[in-house]
Amino acid sequence: MELDPTRLRIMRLIQAADTDLKNASRTINKNDAYLHQYLYRGTPKVLPEDVREDLAALLGVSPDDLRPEAEGRSRAGPATPPGALGPVQRERFSLSGFVPVTEIDVRASAGPGALQEGLEEAKGTWMFPDPVIRHEFRTRPENLHIITIDGDSMEPLLSTGDRILVDTSQRIPTPPGIFVIWDGMGLVAKRVEHVPHSDPPKVIIKSVNPEYQTYEREAEEVKIVGRVIWAAKRL
C-alpha cells in the first residue's frame, strides 16, 4: 500500500531514532511485526491512543504528532496559515513522488513464500522515485523487496554486503537472469536459465564464481522467489 502522510512521518521518525520496526514494536509491547503491518498492510487502520502515546514517548515527540492528519487538525486548533507548511504537509512535500520498498533480513525469512506472503522480517525501508519503479523497473512497489548478499558465489558480479532489488512478480527464468531462490536453508542469488525442450521442464543453476558448481534441476523442484532487477554496492 502507498503510505499516507501519517505513516510516512512515523516511518521517518523511527529511522531518525536509530531503531527499526521490529525493535520499536517490541518497545511498545507489541509483537515484532506490529508496526510493519500498520505501515505496509494498513492494520490497524489507525493507531490506538495508548499505542500512539507509547510510540511518541519512544520517538521523543508529542502523541498529537502521530495522529492522522484530519484528526490532528481538529485537536490541534486553527489550521496552518495560508502559505505555510505544517509538519505533516512538509513530510508530504519532501516525499512527494517517492514510494517505500522494504529491506528484509534474509536470515529471518520464513521460507520460499515469505516475500510474497508478507512473512518476512523487515530490516529497513528505502525510498524510490515512483516513475523509476513503474517505468524503469516496470513493476509495482508491492512486488519489490531489498535483500543483502551474503557469500561469494556470485563474485565479482555481486559481493557480500551488496543490496539487490527483487521483483517477486517475476518467477519464470525466461529470459535467463539472476534470481533469488530458496535452497532449502535460505534465500540465495543465482543465475537461472530454462533448458530448452526439456521434458519435464528443467533449469540450470549457475554461480558467477567458477569455484562453485553448476547444476541442473527439474523446474518444479526449484523455489524461485523473484528476479533481481537492480543492485547497489559500495565501491
KOLTORLO-733462 format. One record per residue: residue number from 1; x, y, z of N, C-alpha, C in turn. Coordinates in pm, whole numbers, plus 50000, padded with zeros to 5 digits. Layout:
// residues N
[rec NUM, [X, Y, Z], [X, Y, Z], [X, Y, Z]];
...
***
This chain:
// residues 235
[rec 1, [50083, 49881, 50000], [50000, 50000, 50000], [50087, 50125, 50000]];
[rec 2, [50032, 50234, 49946], [50105, 50360, 49944], [50087, 50428, 50078]];
[rec 3, [50194, 50476, 50137], [50188, 50532, 50271], [50123, 50670, 50271]];
[rec 4, [50032, 50692, 50367], [49972, 50823, 50384], [50069, 50911, 50462]];
[rec 5, [50042, 51042, 50474], [50137, 51133, 50542], [50170, 51092, 50685]];
[rec 6, [50071, 51040, 50759], [50096, 51000, 50898], [50193, 50882, 50904]];
[rec 7, [50173, 50784, 50819], [50261, 50668, 50817], [50402, 50706, 50771]];
[rec 8, [50410, 50794, 50672], [50541, 50840, 50628], [50615, 50910, 50741]];
[rec 9, [50543, 50990, 50816], [50606, 51062, 50928], [50657, 50965, 51033]];
[rec 10, [50575, 50866, 51069], [50615, 50768, 51169], [50736, 50689, 51121]];
[rec 11, [50735, 50650, 50994], [50848, 50576, 50939], [50977, 50656, 50949]];
[rec 12, [50971, 50783, 50915], [51092, 50866, 50919], [51137, 50893, 51062]];
[rec 13, [51043, 50908, 51154], [51079, 50928, 51294], [51149, 50803, 51350]];
[rec 14, [51103, 50686, 51311], [51166, 50562, 51355], [51308, 50553, 51301]];
[rec 15, [51326, 50588, 51175], [51461, 50587, 51116], [51551, 50687, 51188]];
[rec 16, [51498, 50807, 51219], [51577, 50910, 51286], [51613, 50871, 51428]];
[rec 17, [51532, 50784, 51489], [51556, 50741, 51627], [51659, 50629, 51634]];
[rec 18, [51717, 50592, 51519], [51820, 50488, 51512], [51769, 50355, 51566]];
[rec 19, [51646, 50320, 51527], [51590, 50191, 51562], [51525, 50134, 51436]];
[rec 20, [51450, 50027, 51450], [51381, 49970, 51335], [51241, 49929, 51377]];
[rec 21, [51162, 49881, 51282], [51023, 49850, 51309], [51009, 49737, 51412]];
[rec 22, [51095, 49639, 51402], [51089, 49525, 51494], [51114, 49569, 51638]];
[rec 23, [51224, 49641, 51660], [51259, 49682, 51796], [51163, 49787, 51850]];
[rec 24, [51116, 49875, 51762], [51017, 49973, 51806], [50888, 49904, 51849]];
[rec 25, [50847, 49801, 51776], [50726, 49725, 51812], [50744, 49659, 51948]];
[rec 26, [50862, 49602, 51971], [50888, 49538, 52100], [50884, 49639, 52213]];
[rec 27, [50940, 49757, 52188], [50948, 49860, 52293], [50810, 49905, 52337]];
[rec 28, [50715, 49907, 52245], [50578, 49948, 52282], [50492, 49827, 52319]];
[rec 29, [50559, 49714, 52349], [50493, 49594, 52398], [50395, 49533, 52298]];
[rec 30, [50437, 49533, 52172], [50358, 49468, 52067], [50443, 49359, 52002]];
[rec 31, [50377, 49275, 51922], [50454, 49170, 51854], [50549, 49231, 51752]];
[rec 32, [50649, 49154, 51712], [50758, 49205, 51629], [50709, 49269, 51499]];
[rec 33, [50599, 49220, 51444], [50552, 49266, 51313], [50445, 49376, 51323]];
[rec 34, [50415, 49424, 51443], [50302, 49516, 51461], [50315, 49642, 51375]];
[rec 35, [50428, 49713, 51387], [50443, 49838, 51313], [50461, 49814, 51164]];
[rec 36, [50524, 49703, 51128], [50536, 49670, 50986], [50397, 49649, 50926]];
[rec 37, [50309, 49578, 50998], [50173, 49555, 50949], [50095, 49686, 50942]];
[rec 38, [50117, 49773, 51041], [50048, 49903, 51041], [50090, 49988, 50921]];
[rec 39, [50221, 49993, 50895], [50271, 50080, 50788], [50238, 50026, 50650]];
[rec 40, [50260, 49896, 50628], [50256, 49842, 50493], [50133, 49757, 50461]];
[rec 41, [50058, 49717, 50565], [49937, 49637, 50540], [49810, 49711, 50580]];
[rec 42, [49827, 49827, 50650], [49709, 49904, 50689], [49635, 49846, 50807]];
[rec 43, [49703, 49763, 50888], [49641, 49701, 51006], [49723, 49730, 51130]];
[rec 44, [49668, 49805, 51228], [49535, 49866, 51228], [49530, 49988, 51134]];
[rec 45, [49410, 50030, 51101], [49396, 50145, 51013], [49447, 50271, 51082]];
[rec 46, [49418, 50284, 51212], [49463, 50398, 51293], [49522, 50343, 51422]];
[rec 47, [49634, 50397, 51466], [49694, 50352, 51591], [49605, 50388, 51709]];
[rec 48, [49579, 50293, 51801], [49503, 50324, 51922], [49574, 50431, 52006]];
[rec 49, [49500, 50499, 52088], [49555, 50609, 52168], [49672, 50564, 52255]];
[rec 50, [49658, 50449, 52322], [49765, 50404, 52411], [49892, 50369, 52334]];
[rec 51, [49876, 50310, 52215], [49992, 50278, 52131], [50058, 50406, 52083]];
[rec 52, [49977, 50505, 52046], [50031, 50632, 51999], [50112, 50700, 52109]];
[rec 53, [50064, 50693, 52231], [50136, 50756, 52343], [50269, 50686, 52369]];
[rec 54, [50269, 50552, 52368], [50394, 50478, 52391], [50494, 50502, 52278]];
[rec 55, [50445, 50504, 52154], [50534, 50525, 52041], [50589, 50667, 52042]];
[rec 56, [50505, 50765, 52078], [50551, 50904, 52085], [50661, 50918, 52190]];
[rec 57, [50646, 50851, 52303], [50749, 50856, 52407], [50881, 50798, 52356]];
[rec 58, [50872, 50690, 52281], [50992, 50628, 52224], [51060, 50721, 52124]];
[rec 59, [50980, 50790, 52043], [51034, 50872, 51936], [51064, 51015, 51979]];
[rec 60, [51026, 51051, 52102], [51056, 51184, 52153], [50969, 51293, 52093]];
[rec 61, [50844, 51262, 52062], [50752, 51360, 52005], [50623, 51358, 52085]];
[rec 62, [50533, 51450, 52054], [50402, 51452, 52117], [50311, 51349, 52050]];
[rec 63, [50220, 51286, 52126], [50124, 51193, 52064], [50043, 51260, 51954]];
[rec 64, [50022, 51393, 51965], [49948, 51465, 51861], [50020, 51461, 51727]];
[rec 65, [50154, 51447, 51731], [50231, 51443, 51607], [50208, 51313, 51529]];
[rec 66, [50152, 51213, 51598], [50132, 51083, 51534], [49987, 51057, 51499]];
[rec 67, [49903, 51159, 51517], [49762, 51143, 51482], [49743, 51153, 51332]];
[rec 68, [49638, 51086, 51279], [49603, 51108, 51138], [49582, 51256, 51112]];
[rec 69, [49612, 51299, 50991], [49612, 51442, 50960], [49481, 51511, 50994]];
[rec 70, [49368, 51453, 50955], [49239, 51517, 50979], [49210, 51527, 51128]];
[rec 71, [49238, 51418, 51203], [49215, 51418, 51347], [49309, 51515, 51415]];
[rec 72, [49432, 51522, 51365], [49529, 51613, 51425], [49486, 51757, 51413]];
[rec 73, [49426, 51794, 51298], [49381, 51933, 51280], [49270, 51966, 51377]];
[rec 74, [49176, 51871, 51398], [49062, 51901, 51485], [49104, 51917, 51629]];
[rec 75, [49211, 51849, 51672], [49254, 51857, 51811], [49358, 51966, 51832]];
[rec 76, [49429, 52002, 51727], [49542, 52092, 51745], [49503, 52239, 51736]];
[rec 77, [49377, 52267, 51693], [49337, 52407, 51689], [49332, 52460, 51549]];
[rec 78, [49363, 52588, 51527], [49349, 52651, 51397], [49436, 52585, 51291]];
[rec 79, [49392, 52596, 51169], [49468, 52543, 51057], [49594, 52623, 51036]];
[rec 80, [49691, 52565, 50964], [49815, 52633, 50932], [49784, 52755, 50847]];
[rec 81, [49844, 52871, 50876], [49818, 52992, 50800], [49847, 52972, 50652]];
[rec 82, [49774, 53042, 50565], [49797, 53030, 50421], [49944, 53057, 50386]];
[rec 83, [49999, 52973, 50299], [50138, 52994, 50256], [50239, 52922, 50341]];
[rec 84, [50195, 52868, 50458], [50287, 52797, 50547], [50263, 52647, 50536]];
[rec 85, [50366, 52568, 50569], [50355, 52423, 50566], [50367, 52369, 50708]];
[rec 86, [50266, 52292, 50752], [50274, 52227, 50880], [50366, 52106, 50873]];
[rec 87, [50393, 52038, 50989], [50486, 51926, 50990], [50446, 51814, 50894]];
[rec 88, [50318, 51775, 50896], [50274, 51666, 50810], [50279, 51708, 50663]];
[rec 89, [50243, 51835, 50635], [50248, 51883, 50498], [50391, 51888, 50446]];
[rec 90, [50486, 51928, 50531], [50626, 51928, 50491], [50673, 51787, 50461]];
[rec 91, [50624, 51689, 50542], [50658, 51550, 50519], [50609, 51505, 50382]];
[rec 92, [50485, 51541, 50350], [50427, 51503, 50222], [50503, 51569, 50108]];
[rec 93, [50538, 51695, 50125], [50606, 51768, 50018], [50744, 51708, 49991]];
[rec 94, [50817, 51675, 50098], [50954, 51628, 50081], [50959, 51488, 50019]];
[rec 95, [50850, 51408, 50036], [50850, 51272, 49986], [50756, 51254, 49867]];
[rec 96, [50707, 51364, 49814], [50616, 51355, 49700], [50685, 51286, 49583]];
[rec 97, [50616, 51187, 49525], [50671, 51117, 49411], [50759, 50999, 49446]];
[rec 98, [50775, 50969, 49575], [50857, 50856, 49618], [50769, 50750, 49684]];
[rec 99, [50811, 50624, 49673], [50738, 50515, 49736], [50836, 50427, 49813]];
[rec 100, [50790, 50365, 49923], [50880, 50284, 50005], [50895, 50142, 49953]];
[rec 101, [51015, 50088, 49969], [51044, 49948, 49940], [51109, 49888, 50064]];
[rec 102, [51059, 49777, 50110], [51107, 49717, 50234], [51236, 49638, 50213]];
[rec 103, [51332, 49661, 50300], [51452, 49577, 50305], [51429, 49470, 50411]];
[rec 104, [51457, 49344, 50377], [51428, 49237, 50471], [51557, 49168, 50516]];
[rec 105, [51546, 49103, 50630], [51656, 49026, 50686], [51643, 48883, 50633]];
[rec 106, [51728, 48845, 50538], [51714, 48713, 50477], [51736, 48601, 50578]];
[rec 107, [51811, 48627, 50682], [51835, 48523, 50781], [51709, 48490, 50859]];
[rec 108, [51613, 48583, 50861], [51489, 48560, 50935], [51375, 48520, 50843]];
[rec 109, [51404, 48493, 50716], [51299, 48460, 50622], [51227, 48332, 50664]];
[rec 110, [51094, 48330, 50646], [51014, 48218, 50693], [51002, 48106, 50591]];
[rec 111, [51061, 48120, 50474], [51053, 48014, 50374], [51042, 48070, 50235]];
[rec 112, [51026, 47982, 50134], [51027, 48028, 49995], [50915, 48123, 49960]];
[rec 113, [50804, 48121, 50035], [50693, 48210, 50004], [50690, 48335, 50089]];
[rec 114, [50794, 48357, 50169], [50790, 48466, 50267], [50770, 48602, 50202]];
[rec 115, [50842, 48630, 50094], [50835, 48762, 50034], [50699, 48786, 49971]];
[rec 116, [50636, 48682, 49914], [50506, 48701, 49854], [50395, 48715, 49957]];
[rec 117, [50411, 48651, 50074], [50302, 48643, 50170], [50316, 48742, 50285]];
[rec 118, [50418, 48827, 50283], [50433, 48926, 50388], [50483, 48868, 50519]];
[rec 119, [50554, 48754, 50514], [50603, 48691, 50636], [50746, 48729, 50668]];
[rec 120, [50805, 48816, 50586], [50946, 48847, 50601], [50971, 48937, 50723]];
[rec 121, [51095, 48936, 50770], [51137, 49020, 50882], [51188, 49152, 50827]];
[rec 122, [51117, 49260, 50853], [51156, 49390, 50800], [51283, 49439, 50867]];
[rec 123, [51375, 49492, 50786], [51503, 49540, 50836], [51516, 49690, 50818]];
[rec 124, [51451, 49745, 50718], [51458, 49888, 50690], [51371, 49923, 50572]];
[rec 125, [51374, 50049, 50533], [51293, 50097, 50421], [51376, 50188, 50332]];
[rec 126, [51366, 50167, 50202], [51430, 50253, 50102], [51320, 50328, 50027]];
[rec 127, [51351, 50450, 49986], [51256, 50529, 49908], [51303, 50538, 49763]];
[rec 128, [51215, 50502, 49670], [51246, 50507, 49527], [51149, 50602, 49457]];
[rec 129, [51196, 50675, 49355], [51104, 50757, 49276], [50998, 50667, 49211]];
[rec 130, [50873, 50706, 49222], [50765, 50627, 49166], [50782, 50602, 49015]];
[rec 131, [50824, 50703, 48935], [50841, 50678, 48791], [50948, 50572, 48761]];
[rec 132, [51052, 50565, 48845], [51156, 50464, 48824], [51099, 50325, 48841]];
[rec 133, [51018, 50306, 48945], [50959, 50174, 48970], [50863, 50136, 48859]];
[rec 134, [50781, 50230, 48816], [50675, 50195, 48721], [50723, 50192, 48577]];
[rec 135, [50821, 50274, 48543], [50862, 50284, 48403], [51000, 50222, 48375]];
[rec 136, [51092, 50233, 48471], [51224, 50174, 48452], [51224, 50027, 48494]];
[rec 137, [51172, 49999, 48616], [51167, 49861, 48662], [51045, 49788, 48607]];
[rec 138, [50943, 49862, 48565], [50822, 49807, 48505], [50752, 49707, 48597]];
[rec 139, [50729, 49751, 48718], [50660, 49667, 48815], [50584, 49756, 48911]];
[rec 140, [50532, 49697, 49017], [50458, 49771, 49120], [50536, 49767, 49250]];
[rec 141, [50527, 49871, 49333], [50605, 49876, 49457], [50585, 49755, 49547]];
[rec 142, [50461, 49704, 49553], [50434, 49592, 49643], [50503, 49462, 49600]];
[rec 143, [50553, 49457, 49478], [50625, 49338, 49430], [50772, 49339, 49468]];
[rec 144, [50821, 49449, 49521], [50965, 49467, 49539], [51011, 49450, 49683]];
[rec 145, [51127, 49390, 49698], [51193, 49378, 49828], [51344, 49390, 49806]];
[rec 146, [51412, 49440, 49906], [51558, 49450, 49902], [51616, 49350, 50001]];
[rec 147, [51716, 49274, 49956], [51788, 49185, 50045], [51938, 49208, 50028]];
[rec 148, [52015, 49162, 50124], [52161, 49179, 50123], [52229, 49049, 50083]];
[rec 149, [52324, 49059, 49993], [52401, 48942, 49950], [52492, 48896, 50065]];
[rec 150, [52494, 48766, 50086], [52580, 48708, 50190], [52653, 48589, 50129]];
[rec 151, [52781, 48604, 50099], [52858, 48497, 50038], [52927, 48542, 49911]];
[rec 152, [53013, 48453, 49857], [53095, 48491, 49743], [53063, 48414, 49616]];
[rec 153, [52951, 48341, 49612], [52922, 48256, 49496], [52893, 48337, 49370]];
[rec 154, [52855, 48466, 49385], [52824, 48547, 49268], [52930, 48653, 49240]];
[rec 155, [53044, 48643, 49307], [53154, 48738, 49279], [53215, 48711, 49143]];
[rec 156, [53259, 48815, 49072], [53268, 48956, 49115], [53141, 49038, 49086]];
[rec 157, [53038, 48974, 49029], [52916, 49049, 48996], [52848, 49102, 49121]];
[rec 158, [52830, 49016, 49220], [52767, 49053, 49346], [52853, 49002, 49461]];
[rec 159, [52875, 49089, 49560], [52961, 49054, 49673], [52886, 49069, 49804]];
[rec 160, [52942, 49009, 49908], [52882, 49021, 50041], [52860, 49168, 50077]];
[rec 161, [52741, 49200, 50123], [52707, 49337, 50160], [52634, 49414, 50053]];
[rec 162, [52639, 49367, 49927], [52564, 49434, 49821], [52414, 49418, 49846]];
[rec 163, [52338, 49522, 49811], [52193, 49513, 49819], [52136, 49484, 49680]];
[rec 164, [52039, 49396, 49673], [51974, 49367, 49546], [51824, 49390, 49560]];
[rec 165, [51764, 49433, 49450], [51621, 49458, 49445], [51555, 49340, 49374]];
[rec 166, [51460, 49276, 49441], [51398, 49154, 49390], [51253, 49182, 49353]];
[rec 167, [51218, 49147, 49229], [51080, 49160, 49183], [51013, 49024, 49196]];
[rec 168, [50925, 49010, 49296], [50863, 48880, 49324], [50753, 48845, 49225]];
[rec 169, [50720, 48936, 49134], [50620, 48903, 49031], [50684, 48827, 48914]];
[rec 170, [50817, 48824, 48910], [50888, 48755, 48802], [50954, 48628, 48857]];
[rec 171, [50892, 48514, 48831], [50943, 48389, 48886], [50963, 48281, 48780]];
[rec 172, [50965, 48324, 48654], [50990, 48231, 48544], [51121, 48271, 48476]];
[rec 173, [51219, 48182, 48466], [51352, 48218, 48413], [51357, 48228, 48260]];
[rec 174, [51260, 48301, 48203], [51259, 48328, 48060], [51230, 48476, 48041]];
[rec 175, [51332, 48555, 48001], [51467, 48514, 47965], [51550, 48478, 48089]];
[rec 176, [51667, 48416, 48068], [51754, 48384, 48182], [51794, 48511, 48257]];
[rec 177, [51835, 48495, 48380], [51878, 48610, 48458], [51920, 48569, 48597]];
[rec 178, [51944, 48668, 48682], [51977, 48644, 48822], [51847, 48639, 48901]];
[rec 179, [51828, 48534, 48975], [51707, 48515, 49055], [51744, 48487, 49200]];
[rec 180, [51654, 48520, 49289], [51666, 48476, 49427], [51585, 48347, 49439]];
[rec 181, [51649, 48243, 49489], [51583, 48114, 49504], [51596, 48066, 49648]];
[rec 182, [51507, 47977, 49686], [51513, 47913, 49817], [51589, 47781, 49801]];
[rec 183, [51702, 47767, 49870], [51784, 47647, 49851], [51761, 47541, 49958]];
[rec 184, [51655, 47559, 50037], [51625, 47464, 50144], [51669, 47513, 50280]];
[rec 185, [51762, 47608, 50281], [51812, 47663, 50407], [51798, 47814, 50414]];
[rec 186, [51791, 47879, 50299], [51781, 48026, 50299], [51764, 48077, 50157]];
[rec 187, [51756, 48210, 50146], [51742, 48274, 50017], [51880, 48305, 49960]];
[rec 188, [51905, 48262, 49835], [52034, 48285, 49771], [52011, 48338, 49630]];
[rec 189, [52108, 48412, 49578], [52102, 48465, 49442], [52183, 48375, 49350]];
[rec 190, [52125, 48335, 49237], [52193, 48251, 49139], [52144, 48289, 49000]];
[rec 191, [52224, 48256, 48900], [52179, 48270, 48762], [52097, 48145, 48727]];
[rec 192, [51975, 48168, 48677], [51886, 48056, 48645], [51842, 48069, 48500]];
[rec 193, [51848, 47958, 48427], [51801, 47959, 48289], [51729, 47829, 48257]];
[rec 194, [51629, 47839, 48173], [51548, 47724, 48134], [51624, 47639, 48032]];
[rec 195, [51613, 47506, 48044], [51673, 47415, 47947], [51573, 47395, 47833]];
[rec 196, [51603, 47443, 47712], [51508, 47433, 47601], [51467, 47289, 47572]];
[rec 197, [51337, 47270, 47545], [51280, 47143, 47501], [51295, 47032, 47606]];
[rec 198, [51323, 47068, 47729], [51335, 46965, 47832], [51196, 46917, 47875]];
[rec 199, [51182, 46788, 47901], [51055, 46729, 47942], [51082, 46616, 48041]];
[rec 200, [51050, 46637, 48168], [50984, 46755, 48226], [51075, 46877, 48222]];
[rec 201, [51018, 46998, 48234], [51098, 47120, 48227], [51210, 47120, 48331]];
[rec 202, [51329, 47162, 48286], [51445, 47169, 48376], [51509, 47306, 48369]];
[rec 203, [51584, 47339, 48472], [51658, 47466, 48475], [51803, 47438, 48512]];
[rec 204, [51890, 47526, 48466], [52031, 47523, 48503], [52056, 47635, 48604]];
[rec 205, [52122, 47602, 48712], [52150, 47698, 48819], [52301, 47720, 48824]];
[rec 206, [52342, 47847, 48806], [52484, 47878, 48796], [52525, 47984, 48899]];
[rec 207, [52649, 47973, 48942], [52714, 48079, 49018], [52811, 48150, 48925]];
[rec 208, [52834, 48278, 48949], [52933, 48351, 48868], [53073, 48308, 48906]];
[rec 209, [53096, 48286, 49034], [53226, 48241, 49084], [53255, 48100, 49032]];
[rec 210, [53361, 48078, 48954], [53388, 47947, 48895], [53419, 47838, 48996]];
[rec 211, [53444, 47875, 49121], [53472, 47775, 49222], [53346, 47700, 49266]];
[rec 212, [53230, 47752, 49226], [53105, 47688, 49264], [53050, 47608, 49147]];
[rec 213, [52991, 47495, 49178], [52943, 47401, 49077], [52814, 47449, 49012]];
[rec 214, [52803, 47428, 48881], [52678, 47448, 48809], [52598, 47319, 48816]];
[rec 215, [52467, 47329, 48837], [52388, 47207, 48846], [52253, 47225, 48779]];
[rec 216, [52188, 47115, 48752], [52061, 47113, 48680], [51955, 47051, 48770]];
[rec 217, [51834, 47110, 48767], [51723, 47059, 48846], [51595, 47062, 48764]];
[rec 218, [51500, 46978, 48800], [51368, 46989, 48742], [51306, 47120, 48793]];
[rec 219, [51236, 47190, 48705], [51185, 47323, 48738], [51095, 47322, 48861]];
[rec 220, [51016, 47216, 48877], [50923, 47212, 48991], [50995, 47196, 49124]];
[rec 221, [51122, 47156, 49121], [51199, 47141, 49244], [51261, 47273, 49291]];
[rec 222, [51265, 47371, 49202], [51333, 47497, 49234], [51232, 47602, 49279]];
[rec 223, [51250, 47654, 49396], [51160, 47755, 49452], [51214, 47894, 49418]];
[rec 224, [51168, 47948, 49305], [51213, 48080, 49262], [51128, 48186, 49332]];
[rec 225, [51194, 48277, 49402], [51125, 48382, 49478], [51103, 48505, 49392]];
[rec 226, [51201, 48542, 49310], [51187, 48660, 49225], [51314, 48690, 49147]];
[rec 227, [51299, 48777, 49048], [51411, 48815, 48963], [51483, 48936, 49022]];
[rec 228, [51616, 48936, 49018], [51696, 49050, 49061], [51698, 49152, 48947]];
[rec 229, [51652, 49274, 48976], [51640, 49375, 48869], [51729, 49497, 48892]];
[rec 230, [51797, 49503, 49008], [51879, 49621, 49040], [51970, 49583, 49154]];
[rec 231, [52086, 49647, 49161], [52181, 49620, 49269], [52252, 49747, 49310]];
[rec 232, [52290, 49753, 49438], [52368, 49865, 49490], [52487, 49809, 49564]];
[rec 233, [52606, 49866, 49539], [52725, 49816, 49606], [52817, 49932, 49644]];
[rec 234, [52894, 49908, 49748], [52993, 50007, 49792], [53120, 49988, 49711]];
[rec 235, [53173, 50097, 49658], [53297, 50090, 49579], [53419, 50121, 49665]];
***
